Amino acid sequence: MTTRTARPAALSSALVGVMMLGGCGLQPSGVEEGPEAPTGLAPGVTLYFLDDDENLIPQQRETGQLGSISDAVGLLLTGPGNSGLSTGIDETTVTRVVTSERSEVIELRLPLARHQVEDAGVDQIVCTTAATHVQAGGSPEIPVQLRFTDISEEPAVCPVL
Protein backbone atom coordinates (compact mmCIF):
# COMPACT_ATOMS: atom_id res chain seq x y z
CA MET A 1 0.00 0.00 0.00
CA THR A 2 2.82 2.40 0.65
CA THR A 3 3.98 1.93 -2.95
CA ARG A 4 0.70 3.24 -4.28
CA THR A 5 0.81 6.40 -2.20
CA ALA A 6 4.55 6.94 -2.88
CA ARG A 7 4.03 7.27 -6.64
CA PRO A 8 1.37 9.99 -6.49
CA ALA A 9 3.47 11.82 -3.91
CA ALA A 10 6.58 11.69 -6.13
CA LEU A 11 4.55 12.79 -9.15
CA SER A 12 2.97 15.59 -7.16
CA SER A 13 6.41 16.85 -5.96
CA ALA A 14 7.78 16.80 -9.52
CA LEU A 15 4.75 18.72 -10.77
CA VAL A 16 5.15 21.36 -8.04
CA GLY A 17 8.87 21.68 -8.96
CA VAL A 18 8.05 22.21 -12.62
CA MET A 19 5.43 24.79 -11.77
CA MET A 20 7.88 26.65 -9.54
CA LEU A 21 10.47 26.74 -12.33
CA GLY A 22 7.88 28.02 -14.75
CA GLY A 23 7.19 30.98 -12.49
CA CYS A 24 10.82 32.06 -12.05
CA GLY A 25 10.48 35.04 -14.39
CA LEU A 26 12.10 33.50 -17.47
CA GLN A 27 10.08 34.18 -20.56
CA PRO A 28 10.52 32.45 -23.90
CA SER A 29 12.35 34.62 -26.37
CA GLY A 30 11.09 35.33 -29.87
CA VAL A 31 12.95 34.69 -33.11
CA GLU A 32 15.87 37.07 -33.38
CA GLU A 33 17.00 38.47 -36.72
CA GLY A 34 20.71 38.97 -37.30
CA PRO A 35 23.07 39.84 -40.11
CA GLU A 36 23.64 37.48 -43.04
CA ALA A 37 26.02 34.61 -42.38
CA PRO A 38 29.49 34.97 -43.92
CA THR A 39 29.80 33.33 -47.33
CA GLY A 40 33.53 32.86 -47.45
CA LEU A 41 36.78 33.23 -45.58
CA ALA A 42 38.18 35.92 -47.87
CA PRO A 43 36.97 39.08 -49.61
CA GLY A 44 37.70 37.39 -52.92
CA VAL A 45 39.44 34.56 -54.67
CA THR A 46 43.11 33.90 -55.33
CA LEU A 47 43.89 33.28 -58.98
CA TYR A 48 47.29 32.25 -60.29
CA PHE A 49 48.79 33.98 -63.34
CA LEU A 50 52.29 34.08 -64.84
CA ASP A 51 55.00 36.73 -64.66
CA ASP A 52 57.49 37.38 -67.48
CA ASP A 53 59.59 34.37 -66.38
CA GLU A 54 56.48 32.13 -66.27
CA ASN A 55 56.56 31.94 -62.46
CA LEU A 56 53.19 31.47 -60.79
CA ILE A 57 52.01 34.70 -59.15
CA PRO A 58 48.92 34.80 -56.91
CA GLN A 59 46.49 37.61 -57.64
CA GLN A 60 43.56 38.47 -55.38
CA ARG A 61 40.32 39.22 -57.23
CA GLU A 62 37.89 41.14 -55.07
CA THR A 63 34.53 39.41 -55.41
CA GLY A 64 33.12 40.00 -51.93
CA GLN A 65 33.06 36.26 -51.19
CA LEU A 66 35.21 33.18 -51.50
CA GLY A 67 32.98 31.45 -54.04
CA SER A 68 33.34 27.91 -55.33
CA ILE A 69 36.19 26.24 -57.15
CA SER A 70 34.11 26.39 -60.36
CA ASP A 71 33.63 30.15 -59.87
CA ALA A 72 37.35 30.72 -59.26
CA VAL A 73 38.53 28.69 -62.27
CA GLY A 74 35.84 30.29 -64.44
CA LEU A 75 37.20 33.69 -63.38
CA LEU A 76 40.75 32.50 -64.14
CA LEU A 77 39.65 31.63 -67.68
CA THR A 78 38.65 35.27 -68.25
CA GLY A 79 42.35 36.19 -68.18
CA PRO A 80 44.65 38.43 -66.15
CA GLY A 81 43.01 41.70 -67.17
CA ASN A 82 45.26 44.77 -66.87
CA SER A 83 47.41 43.25 -64.13
CA GLY A 84 50.63 43.10 -66.16
CA LEU A 85 50.62 39.32 -65.75
CA SER A 86 50.06 36.71 -68.46
CA THR A 87 48.37 33.35 -68.82
CA GLY A 88 49.18 29.98 -70.34
CA ILE A 89 45.52 29.41 -71.21
CA ASP A 90 44.03 30.32 -74.60
CA GLU A 91 41.24 32.90 -74.63
CA THR A 92 37.77 31.44 -74.43
CA THR A 93 34.28 32.85 -74.12
CA VAL A 94 33.07 29.69 -72.38
CA THR A 95 34.06 29.76 -68.73
CA ARG A 96 31.74 27.14 -67.25
CA VAL A 97 33.76 24.63 -65.23
CA VAL A 98 32.17 21.57 -63.63
CA THR A 99 33.74 20.50 -60.34
CA SER A 100 33.49 17.17 -58.57
CA GLU A 101 35.08 16.96 -55.11
CA ARG A 102 35.80 13.63 -53.50
CA SER A 103 37.95 13.03 -50.43
CA GLU A 104 40.90 11.82 -52.52
CA VAL A 105 40.78 14.13 -55.60
CA ILE A 106 39.17 17.26 -57.04
CA GLU A 107 38.11 16.76 -60.65
CA LEU A 108 37.53 19.67 -63.04
CA ARG A 109 35.82 19.39 -66.41
CA LEU A 110 37.14 22.29 -68.47
CA PRO A 111 35.64 23.84 -71.62
CA LEU A 112 39.01 23.58 -73.39
CA ALA A 113 41.01 21.05 -75.40
CA ARG A 114 44.42 20.12 -74.00
CA HIS A 115 46.28 21.96 -76.80
CA GLN A 116 44.64 25.22 -75.62
CA VAL A 117 46.44 25.05 -72.27
CA GLU A 118 50.23 25.21 -71.90
CA ASP A 119 51.91 23.28 -69.07
CA ALA A 120 52.20 26.56 -67.11
CA GLY A 121 48.45 27.04 -67.69
CA VAL A 122 47.81 23.62 -66.15
CA ASP A 123 49.73 24.81 -63.07
CA GLN A 124 47.60 27.99 -63.00
CA ILE A 125 44.39 25.95 -62.96
CA VAL A 126 45.67 23.44 -60.39
CA CYS A 127 46.96 26.17 -58.05
CA THR A 128 43.81 28.30 -58.36
CA THR A 129 41.77 25.19 -57.52
CA ALA A 130 44.02 24.30 -54.57
CA ALA A 131 44.02 27.88 -53.22
CA THR A 132 40.22 28.02 -53.26
CA HIS A 133 40.03 24.59 -51.62
CA VAL A 134 42.52 25.63 -48.89
CA GLN A 135 40.72 28.97 -48.24
CA ALA A 136 37.57 26.93 -47.61
CA GLY A 137 39.42 24.82 -45.02
CA GLY A 138 40.64 21.95 -47.23
CA SER A 139 44.07 20.36 -47.46
CA PRO A 140 46.68 21.72 -49.92
CA GLU A 141 47.79 18.12 -50.50
CA ILE A 142 44.67 17.05 -52.41
CA PRO A 143 45.43 16.29 -56.07
CA VAL A 144 43.50 17.99 -58.86
CA GLN A 145 42.55 16.12 -62.03
CA LEU A 146 41.79 18.13 -65.16
CA ARG A 147 39.45 16.77 -67.80
CA PHE A 148 39.75 18.59 -71.10
CA THR A 149 37.28 18.20 -73.96
CA ASP A 150 39.67 15.77 -75.64
CA ILE A 151 41.69 14.04 -72.85
CA SER A 152 42.21 13.80 -69.08
CA GLU A 153 45.39 14.76 -67.27
CA GLU A 154 46.84 12.72 -64.43
CA PRO A 155 46.04 14.24 -61.01
CA ALA A 156 48.52 16.98 -60.01
CA VAL A 157 49.33 18.93 -56.84
CA CYS A 158 50.01 22.67 -56.87
CA PRO A 159 53.78 23.24 -56.89
CA VAL A 160 53.66 26.48 -54.86
CA LEU A 161 51.26 25.64 -52.00
ABEGO torsion letter per residue (X at the ends): XAAAAAAAAAAAAAAAAAAAAAAAGBBBBBBBBBBBBBABABABBBBBBBBAAGBBBBBBBBAGBAEBAAAAAAAAAAEAEAAGBBBABBBBABABBBBBBBAABBBBBBABBAAABBAAAAAAAAAAAAAAAAAAGBBAABBBBBBBAABBBBBBBBAAX
